[in-house]
Amino acid sequence: MKIEITSRKWITPSSPTPPHLQSLKISSFDQHGQNHYVPSFHFYPANEEECGVISNAEKSLRLQESLSEVLTLYYPFAGRYSSDEPLIECNDKGAEYLEAQVAGSLSQLLSDEELETQLQNHFVPPMFDPISSPPLVVQFNRFECGGIAIGVSMTHKMVDAFSAFGFITAWATACRIGIDKACPPSFELGSIFPPRDAFRIENWERKATATNKIVTKRFVFDAVAISNLKAAVSASARNNSSELPKQQITRVKAVAALIWGSCIRVSQAVHGRMRPSIIKFPINLRGKTNLPIPENSCGNFAGWSAPHFMPNDEGELKIHELVSRIHDGIEQTLTNYAKASSSDEFFIMVMNDFRKLDEALKQTEQQDVYLFSCWCRFPMYEADFGWGKPSLVSRGVQAHKEMILLFDTKDGNGIDAWVSLEENNMLLFKQDPDLLAFTT
């Protein structure tokens, strides 16, 4: 699907950033954040009821005006990383705004079997260097049918998923009903967790070898499938004389366990035996500590849990055990962090866990590693800019990385799983009978 860029411009804050806010110290969590951009996409079909009322040209104009306004609240997003110090120069250089024309209709795109590939880089320009590039890039994509796609790319050195959707929600609110109704963020994390040189580690990523192509496929678990999956987890526990409280069998844990189990069986088919494995599972740390961290904190503030699977002598794989491992891993991580009595102690605990996890994840000769990212319960589908809520929200995938992305479905009751695996593994994965039993 051909996409032609028709215009580029810089959007600066509608009022200058005050002198006392023009230098923002980054937090130690931002300092160790991943060195790449995270693109997200919001798709809006042409609505017959509002055709002729708000043209796409008018929509783009409103987006630009409200973006300028919301950048007064999110002023670091219009700044640049300092090349010399661990801070953001809030110099109002602006966010980049592009307009593009798409050859084809939105319905064609969403029905395309190569949808996942189309979303990788096409609807927002790829960015590579958070230090020299703008922190925020927006692309307004117009389809021939009148539908639009808003692509937003933000540096992971400055935001996590919570912060990114906080920004998009504030922007949509400003565009729909005015900047006065938008919720401002807090930029206090840099003061609570000041940057430091110690504990310098790099986030490990499992990358495909040069000969193996990464393929991404979308698997949808609707509300009925989720209900049946939870029942299957409970039945598995009962049949093995185990107790698994219903509150532990959440939809995210059940789906993650099912996908993990499918990956384990794929590995077994490839290697001829069941291998140990680890999943790297994210945890939003806001509201999970005893420290006075503002709930609206903008920046990176996430930890990771690392549940392990070790094959038993019988070589059996039970889904309730995987759910239990995911639950226990998260709870143990949060219990440990709750013991921290100071920000320094908390940060050291998180970084020590990162270091241990980093070392464990490198042992891929002896075990398999699966990276999960979960955007469930974030306000993805609340981004109403004034022409309704999106019909689909997704994130761009990285063509070099194997990982599993979990999103809410539009009704909030199901889960969209975007699974990226090496091509030969994907052929086996999408035929897994347990997976096929619960996906549409």
C-alpha positions in Angstrom: 0.0 0.0 0.0 1.7 3.2 -1.2 2.0 6.1 1.1 3.1 9.6 -0.1 4.3 12.3 2.3 2.6 15.5 1.2 3.8 17.9 3.9 6.2 18.3 6.9 6.2 21.0 9.6 7.3 21.7 13.1 4.6 22.1 15.8 5.8 24.3 18.7 4.1 25.0 22.0 1.4 27.6 21.8 3.1 29.6 24.5 6.9 29.7 25.3 8.1 27.4 28.0 9.0 29.5 31.1 12.7 29.9 31.9 12.5 27.9 35.1 11.2 24.9 33.2 13.6 25.0 30.3 15.9 22.3 31.7 14.5 19.0 32.9 16.7 16.5 34.6 15.9 13.0 33.4 15.3 10.2 35.9 17.6 7.2 36.4 14.8 5.0 34.9 14.8 7.2 31.7 18.6 7.0 31.7 18.4 3.3 31.4 15.4 3.3 29.1 15.5 1.5 25.8 17.2 3.4 23.0 14.4 3.3 20.4 11.1 4.8 19.4 7.7 3.2 20.0 5.1 3.9 17.3 1.4 3.6 17.9 -1.5 3.9 15.4 -5.1 5.0 15.8 -7.4 4.2 12.9 -10.7 6.1 12.3 -13.1 5.1 9.5 -15.0 7.7 7.5 -18.3 8.2 9.4 -21.2 8.9 7.1 -23.0 10.8 9.8 -20.2 13.4 10.0 -19.2 13.4 6.3 -19.2 17.0 5.1 -19.2 18.3 8.7 -15.5 17.8 9.5 -13.3 17.4 6.5 -10.0 15.6 6.8 -8.3 19.0 6.1 -10.1 20.4 9.1 -9.3 17.4 11.2 -5.6 17.9 10.5 -5.8 21.6 11.3 -7.5 20.8 14.6 -4.9 18.2 15.4 -2.1 20.7 14.8 -3.7 23.5 16.8 -4.4 21.2 19.8 -1.0 19.6 19.6 0.5 23.0 19.9 -1.6 23.6 23.0 -1.0 20.3 24.7 2.8 20.8 24.2 2.6 23.5 26.8 1.7 20.8 29.3 4.1 18.2 27.8 6.8 20.8 27.1 9.7 18.3 27.2 8.2 16.6 24.1 9.0 19.8 22.1 12.6 19.8 23.4 15.8 17.9 22.7 18.0 15.6 24.7 21.2 17.3 25.8 24.3 15.7 24.3 26.4 16.6 27.3 24.3 16.1 30.4 21.5 13.8 31.5 18.7 16.3 30.9 16.2 17.5 28.4 16.6 21.0 27.0 13.0 22.2 26.8 13.8 24.7 24.1 10.5 24.6 22.2 12.1 23.4 19.0 8.9 21.4 18.4 7.5 18.0 17.4 7.5 17.0 13.8 4.1 16.8 12.1 3.7 15.0 8.7 0.7 14.6 6.4 0.5 11.7 4.0 -1.9 10.3 1.3 -2.6 6.6 1.3 -3.4 4.9 -2.0 -6.3 2.6 -1.0 -9.1 2.4 1.6 -8.9 1.7 5.3 -11.1 -1.4 4.9 -8.6 -2.8 2.4 -5.8 -2.3 4.9 -7.6 -3.8 7.8 -8.6 -6.9 5.8 -5.1 -7.3 4.3 -3.4 -10.5 5.4 -0.2 -8.5 5.5 -1.8 -6.0 7.9 0.9 -6.5 10.5 3.7 -5.9 8.0 2.0 -2.8 6.7 1.9 -1.3 10.2 5.6 -1.8 10.8 6.9 1.5 9.5 4.5 2.9 7.0 2.1 5.1 9.0 4.8 7.0 10.9 8.4 7.7 9.8 11.0 5.4 11.4 13.2 7.2 14.0 16.5 5.8 15.1 18.4 8.2 17.4 16.6 9.7 20.4 19.5 12.0 21.1 19.5 13.9 17.9 15.9 13.4 16.8 12.7 15.1 18.1 11.1 13.1 21.0 7.7 13.2 19.3 6.7 12.6 15.6 3.1 12.6 14.4 1.9 11.5 10.9 -1.7 12.2 9.7 -2.6 9.6 7.1 -5.6 10.1 4.7 -7.1 7.2 2.9 -9.0 7.5 -0.4 -12.2 6.3 1.4 -12.1 9.3 3.8 -10.8 7.3 6.7 -7.7 8.4 8.6 -4.8 7.0 10.6 -2.9 9.0 13.2 0.6 7.6 13.8 2.4 8.7 16.9 6.1 7.8 17.5 7.7 8.7 20.9 11.1 8.0 22.2 11.3 5.2 24.8 14.1 7.2 26.5 11.4 9.6 27.7 8.1 7.6 28.0 6.7 4.2 28.8 3.3 3.0 27.6 1.5 4.7 30.5 3.1 8.1 29.7 2.5 7.7 26.0 -1.2 7.1 26.3 -1.5 9.8 29.0 -0.2 12.2 26.3 -2.5 10.9 23.6 -5.5 11.1 25.9 -4.6 14.7 26.9 -4.1 15.7 23.3 -7.5 14.1 22.2 -9.2 15.9 25.1 -7.7 19.3 24.1 -8.8 18.7 20.5 -12.3 17.6 21.4 -13.3 19.9 24.3 -10.4 22.3 25.0 -7.0 22.4 26.7 -8.5 23.4 30.0 -10.0 19.9 30.3 -6.8 18.1 29.6 -5.0 16.5 32.6 -1.5 17.8 33.1 1.4 15.3 33.7 4.0 15.3 36.5 7.6 15.5 35.6 8.9 14.8 39.2 10.5 11.4 38.5 13.9 13.1 37.7 13.9 14.7 41.1 12.8 11.5 43.0 15.2 9.3 41.0 18.1 11.5 39.9 20.4 10.2 37.1 23.5 8.3 38.1 26.4 6.6 36.5 26.2 3.4 38.5 24.3 0.3 37.4 24.7 1.0 33.8 23.2 -1.9 31.9 21.8 -2.4 28.5 18.3 -3.9 27.9 18.8 -7.3 26.3 16.8 -8.1 23.2 16.6 -11.4 21.5 17.3 -10.8 17.8 16.7 -13.1 14.9 19.7 -14.4 13.0 20.4 -12.8 9.7 18.9 -15.8 7.8 15.6 -15.9 9.7 12.9 -13.4 8.9 10.6 -12.1 11.6 6.9 -12.6 10.9 4.1 -10.8 12.9 0.6 -12.2 13.1 -2.4 -10.9 15.0 -4.5 -13.4 17.1 -7.8 -12.2 18.6 -9.2 -13.6 21.8 -12.8 -12.3 22.1 -14.8 -12.2 25.4 -16.3 -15.7 24.8 -12.9 -17.2 24.1 -11.5 -15.5 27.3 -14.3 -17.0 29.4 -13.7 -20.4 27.9 -9.9 -20.1 28.4 -10.4 -19.1 32.1 -12.6 -22.2 32.5 -10.0 -24.4 30.9 -7.4 -23.0 33.3 -9.6 -23.8 36.3 -10.4 -27.2 35.0 -6.7 -27.9 34.5 -6.1 -27.0 38.2 -8.9 -29.2 39.5 -7.9 -32.2 37.4 -4.4 -32.0 38.9 -5.6 -31.5 42.5 -4.4 -27.9 42.6 -6.0 -24.8 43.9 -5.9 -21.6 41.8 -8.1 -18.8 43.1 -10.3 -17.2 40.4 -8.7 -13.7 41.1 -5.4 -15.1 39.9 -6.9 -16.2 36.5 -7.1 -12.8 34.8 -7.6 -12.5 31.1 -4.0 -11.2 30.6 -2.4 -14.0 32.6 -4.6 -16.7 30.9 -3.7 -15.5 27.4 -0.1 -15.0 28.2 0.1 -18.5 29.7 -1.6 -19.9 26.6 0.8 -18.2 24.2 3.8 -19.2 26.4 2.7 -22.8 26.3 2.3 -22.7 22.5 5.8 -21.2 22.2 7.2 -24.0 24.5 5.6 -26.7 22.2 7.1 -25.0 19.1 10.5 -25.1 20.7 9.9 -28.8 21.6 9.1 -29.5 17.9 12.2 -27.6 16.8 14.7 -29.0 19.3 13.2 -32.5 19.8 12.8 -32.0 23.5 11.1 -29.6 25.9 13.4 -26.8 27.0 13.5 -24.5 30.0 12.1 -21.0 29.2 11.7 -17.6 30.7 9.2 -14.8 29.8 10.0 -11.2 30.4 6.8 -9.6 31.6 6.4 -5.8 32.2 4.9 -4.2 35.4 3.7 -0.6 35.6 5.1 0.5 39.0 2.8 3.4 39.6 0.7 2.8 42.7 2.8 -0.3 43.4 5.3 1.2 45.9 5.2 2.8 49.3 7.0 5.9 47.9 5.2 9.2 47.2 5.2 8.8 43.4 2.6 10.9 41.6 0.1 8.7 39.8 0.4 11.0 36.7 4.2 10.7 36.6 5.4 11.0 33.0 8.5 9.0 32.1 9.8 5.5 32.4 8.6 3.8 35.6 8.3 0.1 34.9 9.8 -3.1 36.2 10.0 -6.6 34.9 9.0 -10.0 36.2 10.7 -13.1 34.9 8.7 -16.3 35.4 10.6 -19.5 34.7 9.4 -22.8 33.3 11.3 -26.0 33.9 10.2 -29.2 32.2 9.1 -32.0 34.6 10.2 -35.6 34.3 6.9 -36.5 32.6 7.4 -33.8 30.0 3.9 -32.5 30.6 2.8 -28.9 30.1 -0.2 -27.7 32.2 -1.7 -24.3 31.6 -2.7 -23.7 35.2 0.9 -24.0 36.2 2.0 -21.4 33.7 -0.7 -19.0 35.0 0.5 -19.6 38.5 4.1 -19.0 37.6 3.1 -15.7 35.9 1.0 -14.6 38.9 3.6 -15.6 41.5 6.4 -13.9 39.5 4.6 -10.6 39.5 3.5 -10.8 43.1 7.0 -11.7 44.3 8.5 -8.8 42.4 6.0 -6.3 43.8 6.3 -7.7 47.4 10.1 -7.2 47.2 9.7 -3.6 45.9 7.2 -2.7 48.6 10.0 -3.2 51.2 12.0 -0.3 49.9 11.9 2.7 52.3 13.7 5.2 50.1 14.0 6.1 46.4 17.6 5.0 46.4 16.9 1.7 47.9 14.0 1.2 45.4 16.1 2.0 42.4 18.9 -0.3 43.5 16.5 -3.1 43.9 15.0 -2.6 40.5 18.4 -2.3 38.8 19.7 -5.4 40.6 16.7 -7.3 39.3 17.4 -5.9 35.8 21.0 -7.1 36.0 20.1 -10.6 37.1 17.4 -10.8 34.4 19.8 -9.5 31.8 22.3 -12.2 32.7 19.7 -14.9 32.7 18.3 -13.8 29.3 21.6 -14.2 27.7 21.7 -17.9 28.3 19.8 -18.7 25.2 21.9 -21.8 24.4 20.3 -23.6 27.4 16.8 -22.0 27.5 14.3 -20.1 25.4 13.3 -16.5 26.1 10.0 -14.8 25.2 9.6 -11.0 25.6 6.0 -9.8 26.4 4.7 -6.2 26.3 1.3 -5.5 27.7 -0.8 -2.4 26.9 -4.0 -3.8 28.4 -6.1 -1.4 30.6 -4.5 1.7 29.1 -7.0 4.1 27.5 -6.1 3.1 24.0 -9.6 3.3 22.6 -10.5 6.5 24.4 -8.7 8.8 22.0 -11.7 10.7 20.7 -10.3 13.9 19.0 -13.8 15.0 18.1 -14.8 12.5 15.4 -15.4 9.4 17.5 -13.3 6.7 19.0 -10.8 4.7 16.9 -11.9 1.4 15.3 -8.5 -0.1 15.8 -5.4 0.8 17.8 -2.1 -0.9 17.4 1.6 -0.6 17.9 4.3 -0.8 15.3 6.4 -3.9 15.5 10.2 -4.2 15.2 11.2 -6.3 12.3 14.3 -7.6 14.1 12.8 -8.7 17.4 10.8 -11.7 18.6 8.1 -10.6 21.0 4.5 -10.8 22.0 2.4 -7.6 22.3 -1.0 -7.8 24.2 -3.7 -5.1 23.7 -7.3 -4.7 24.6 -9.9 -5.3 22.0 -12.1 -2.3 21.3 -14.9 -3.5 23.7 -12.3 -3.9 26.5 -13.2 -7.5 27.2 -11.0 -9.4 24.8 -7.3 -9.3 23.9 -5.5 -8.7 20.6 -2.2 -10.6 20.6 0.4 -9.5 18.1 3.0 -12.2 18.0 6.4 -11.8 16.3 8.4 -14.9 15.7 11.0 -16.2 13.3 9.2 -17.3 10.2 9.9 -21.1 10.6 8.6 -20.9 14.2 5.5 -18.9 13.2 4.5 -21.7 10.8 4.4 -24.1 13.8 2.9 -21.6 16.2 -0.2 -20.6 14.2 -1.0 -24.3 13.9 -0.9 -25.1 17.6 -4.2 -26.8 18.5 -4.5 -25.1 21.9 -4.1 -21.7 20.3 -6.5 -22.4 17.5 -9.1 -23.5 20.1 -9.4 -20.0 21.6 -8.6 -17.5 18.8 -10.6 -16.0 15.9 
